[in-house]
Amino acid sequence: MHDPNDLNAMLEPGQMVRHPREADWGLGQVQSNINGRLTVMFQHEGKVVIDSKRVAVHPVYE
């Protein structure tokens, strides 16, 4: 059962995303999604760990 407060629960490794408040980071690829901690490798920022209870990233379907 997933945490109802996890805003990124549906994301899986390999999916592409964008950060809603950091457009200059560019496109990011999900590396892992474990216990509300989403690790994303962004083009212009590098690896970032996101608290899924605070930030909902935007999936990219291109």
N, C-alpha and C positions, 0 to 999 in steps of 0.2 A: 504494500500500500504506500502510495507516495504522500508526501507532506503537502497539504492543501495550500500552504504558504510558499511553496517552491514555484516561483514564476517561470522557471525554465525546465520543469520536470520532463517535458516531452522531447528535449534536445538530446541527440546522441553524438558520439564522436564521429567526426568527418563532416558534420553539417556546417554550413556557412551562416554567419550571423554578422550583424552590425550592432554596435553599442548605441543606445538611444541618445546619449548626451556627449559622445566623443566621436563625432563624425570624422575627425582628422586621423583617427586610428586606422581607418580603412576597413576592409573586409577581414573577418576573422574566421578561423576554423576551430570548431569545438574539439578539444583534446580529450577531456573527460568531464563527467557530470556525476559527482558522488556526494551524497548527503547534503545537497543544497550548495555545493561548491562547484562552480562551473569554471573550468580552465579553458581559456581560449587563446590561440596564437593569432594576434592581429598583425596585418601587413606593416604598419608604421609604428607600432607600440611594443611589439613582442608579446611574450606570454603574460597573461593577466588572469588572476583568480577573482571571480565575481561571486558575491554573496547573492544567491538566488532569491532570498527573502527581501532584498532591497532593490535589485535591478532586474528588469525583464529585457533581455536582448531581443533584437528583431531578427527572425529567421530570414534568410535570403534564398529565393528560389529563382535562379537565373539559368 
